[in-house]
């Protein structure tokens, strides 16, 4: 008989003779993306005393300065561009020349003339030389709406010693990408999310929006549980015009992250997922007797953490990451995972260029 456990979107299955480990491993998965308090334990009969696990992180109390970056770093950001997927366009039967705000046309290719095509787009020079009717195909470039969705659930308060919390890192990533969009004359808006969508930033452009965006991000703090799909559903109703969505999150959601991404792609949004993790979540140590407290759900589990359990946890975590990568690749979603130990400027100025939506 198999027993199955679901925690933070992962499914676990072990043989019944190993079931005493099942709840332990299930809660270790909850470790990733959760903050745990350390609880003293009485000595074991073999003389091993309790270990210490990651101490709880306080919520963000002191916001980042509203400028976030120095002048030199902002100049470097201005060399980057966010690249939207572009639609091929050619005149169809019955079309009239109209002025469309925010659109420009760029020649892309030729295709064969079909009955009903607008004769204005036939290349008559080619016809005179080759006696072939070819229609010019253009790419329509529309001004882009950029939406920043920042995870502010309590798990984002995790931060290793000497490194920023996941939320502080996320705010700087969002600020950098928003600044790139605004400097390229796109409109930027967004919201924070945890249990539900919170604190929307109205779409805007220009210098005023840069200051509004920095102020919006600097005031975010970590609290509540994660319900990504509910937040995304509210977001699509609040911002119904498809655009470029940047989700900055640790993606630890007991209900899973898949439905949220499926809804966004089904409704025509282009996605960039920035998956932020903390090194302590990736490399737990065999500390013996520990008590784990889920900072979002409030659950507590006590168990003995040994090397075998750590190895099995890391194997399942690797499978979890691989699942996210496969889903994103299958839906043409740009996906990057980074640790808060990675220097921020290195991630933004170098690593981000690995995805097709940043150039």
Buried (B, 14 or more C-beta within 10 A) or exposed (E): EEBEBEBBBBBBEBEEEEEEBBBBBBBBBBBBBBBBBBBEBEEEEEEEEBBEBBEBBEEBEEBBEBEBBEEEBBEEBEEBBBBBEEEEBBBEEEEEEEEEEEEEEEEBEBEEBEEEBBEEBBBEEBEEEEEEBBBBBBBBBBBBBBBBBBBBBBBBBBBBEEBBBBBBBBBBBBBBBBBBBBBBEBBBBBBBBBBBBBBBBEBBBEEEBBEBBBEBBBBBBBBBBBBBBBBBBBBBEEBEEBBBBBBBBBBBBBBBBBBBBBBBBEEEBBBBBBBBBBBBBBEBEBBBBBBBBBBBBEEEBBBBBEEEBBEBBBEBBEEBBEBBBEBBEEBEBBBBBBBBBBEBBEBBBEBBEEBEBBE
